[in-house]
Amino acid sequence: MKGCKKSKLSRYVLAALTVGMFSMVPVAYALPTGGTSQSATITNASATQMNITGSTNNVINWQTFSIANGEKVQFDTNNYLNLVRGASKSEINGALTGGGTIYLINPNGILFGSTAQVNVGNLVASTRAIDKVDQSVFSGGGNPLATAATTAAGDIINLGKLQTTSLVLEGNNITIQNAADITSNGSTPLTSAVTAKAAGIITVGHAVAETTTRSFTIGGTATDKTVHDYKNATVAASGYAATDLAGTAKSVTESMLVDNVYDLQNMDAKLAGNYMLSGNIDASETNSWNTGAGFSPVGSWGSKFTGSFDGAGRTISGLTINRSSTDNVGLFGYVNGSVIQSVGLAGGSITGAGYVGGVAGYNDSGTITNVYNTGAVSGTGFVGGVAGENYGTITNVYNTGAVSGKIYYLGGVVGENYGTITNAYNTGTVYGRGPYVGGVVGGNGGTITNAYNTGAVSNSNDYVGGVVGDNYGTITNVYNTGTVRGIVVSVTGGAPIFVVGGVAGQNGNGTITNAYNTGAVSGNERVGGVVGYNFGTIANVYNMGAVSGTSNIGGVAGENQKSITNAYNTGAVSGTSNIGGVAGYNEGSTITNTWYATTDAAGKTINQTKDSNGAISATKLVIPGQLC
C-alpha cells in the first residue's frame, strides 16, 4: 500500500491543474538564464546588463528569458532566435534592445510589463512550439514560424512601450493595453506593420479622449467626478493585421481604457462597450459609496452587460458591494455572451441576495477566464467566490476569500453550474446554512474538469461536499484536502440527515471519475470519503481521510444505489450502524474492483456491510491496477 500513496491518479490530477492555470500571478525574475548557442556569445557586462553578440542568424536556447525592471539585455545588429526551454513564462519589465530581428519564443506565455522598454529592428514574440526543422529554416535566413506548430499554449500581454519597425505577436490570447505604446520611432503608432495571430481573443486598448461629469455619493455627499464618456466615445480601429494561427482573418476587440474606480463604475453607461484596465485600480473608497451600499454592479437582469472586459493582468483592490436585498451582484451583475478576462479582485467584500459572485453574479453564455478573487462573498442563494450562477464557460480561475450563504447553492468558485468549469480551485472557507454546499461548486449540472479545494467546507443542512455539494452532471480530475463537515443542529420533528462527502455530498445520476479526498469528513447519516449518497456512476476514486458519522458511513460512499468501480479507501471509518470500508450501505447495486483497509487508525476492524440485494466484490489483498 505504501507504494500507492502517491498514485498515478494523484500525479495526473496535480499535473493537469498546474499547466497554464494562473498566469497573472506576478513572479520576480532576473536576467535570462541557461543560455547556450553555437554561434552567439553571451556576456554579463554587469549584474544588471547582458550583452549578446554573434553572426548573421543565431539560435539561443534559454532556461528562462525575463528582464527585471532596471535590467537590460542588449543584442547587436544581427538576428536572434531565442527559444525558452524551461517551464516559466517570460516577463520583460526592463530594457530589450537590438538592431536586427529578435524572436522570443516561449510556449509558457510572454508578458511585456508596464516598465518594459523595447527598441529593436523587428520583434517577433510567439508562444508556438519550435522544433529543429524550424531552427534550420532560421539559420538559412528564412522565417522559423512558417512551419511551426499551429497551436499556441500561452498568452501574450503587452503593457509596456515597444519601438520597432515591425511587430508580430502569436499566442493563445493576445492583449495590447494601449495601441499608442507600439511605435516605429517612439511617437508614431504602428498600424499595418503589426501582425497579431491568436487562437483565441485579440484585444487592443485605446485611450478615450471624450470626458463627462458624473455624480457619486461618497460618504453621504454628492460629489462630481470627471470620467471618460464611454457612451459617446469614438474608438479608432488599430489597423492591425489580425488572423488566427492558420492565417484566417479575424476581428480585433478594440477596447476603451479604464483608468480609475470612477471609470470602472461608468462602464454601466454603455453595457455593450468593450473595456480594458490601463492599470491597477484602488477601489477601497467604494465602502463609503451610496450610503454604504458601495459599488453598483455593472449589468443587471433587466440591463445585461453584453460587452467585454479585459483586466490585462491588473488587480482591482478593496471593491465593496453591500446590497443584501439585491439579486445579480458582483463586479458584473449579469453578463450575457460577454468575455471577462485577466483580472484579480483583491480584498474587499461583496454581499447580495441571490446570484452573487466576486466577478459575476450571473454568467449567461459568457466566458470568464484568467480571473481570481480574494475578498469575502456572501448572499442568500446561488453564491460563489467567482460567479453565483454559470451557464457559460469558466476557466483558469481561483478563489481564496471566505464564501457564505443562507439558503442553497453555495460554492467556493461557483454557486451553481450548468456550463463548463475547467482549471479552478478554492482555498477559502465555505459555510452554508442551506442545502448544496461545495468547496468548488454548490450544485453541478454541467461539466467540471481539473479542480480542487483545500478550504474548510461546512454546512448546517444537507448535501455538502469537498468539491461539489450535489452533482447531477460530470466531474473529472478533481480532489479535496479540506475538512468537510455537516454540522448537527436541532431540528423540530427529528434529527437532521446530512449527505456529506469528501468529493461530493450527493451524486445523483451524475458521473464522477478520477477523484480523491484526503480531508476529514464528518456528518450524521450518509457520509462517505468520496460521496455521501450515490445513485450515479463513480469510477477511479479513492479516499485517505477519516470518515465519521452515525449511520450509513463508508470509506468511499455512505450509501450506494448504483455503480462504484475501481475504488479504494485507507481512511479510518467510524459510526454506530451500517459502517463499511467501501460503502456503509449498498442497496441493490454492484461495487466492483475495490480495496479497503482492514482496520481503522485506532486498530479497530472495519467490516464491509451490504444488504441481500447488493453485491460487493472487495478485497483487502489486491489494489486496483487502474489506480496505482
PyMOL commands that set and color helices and strands:
alter all, ss='L'
color gray80, all
select helices_A, chain A and resi 2-4+8-18+132-139+179-181+230-232+261-269+284-288+290-292+625-627
alter helices_A, ss='H'
color red, helices_A
select strands_A, chain A and resi 41-46+49-53+57-62+72-75+79-84+90-92+95-105+110-112+117-126+156-158+161-163+166-171+174-176+182-183+194-198+202-206+211-218+221-228+241-243+253-258+274-277+281-282+308-317+320-322+332-336+339-346+349-351+354-357+360-364+367-373+376-379+381-384+387-390+393-399+403-405+410-411+414-417+420-426+430-432+437-438+441-444+447-453+457-459+464-465+468-471+474-480+484-486+500-501+504-507+511-517+521-522+525-528+531-534+537-543+547-548+551-554+557-560+563-569+573-574+577-580+583-586+590-596+615-619
alter strands_A, ss='S'
color yellow, strands_A
deselect
rebuild
show_as cartoon
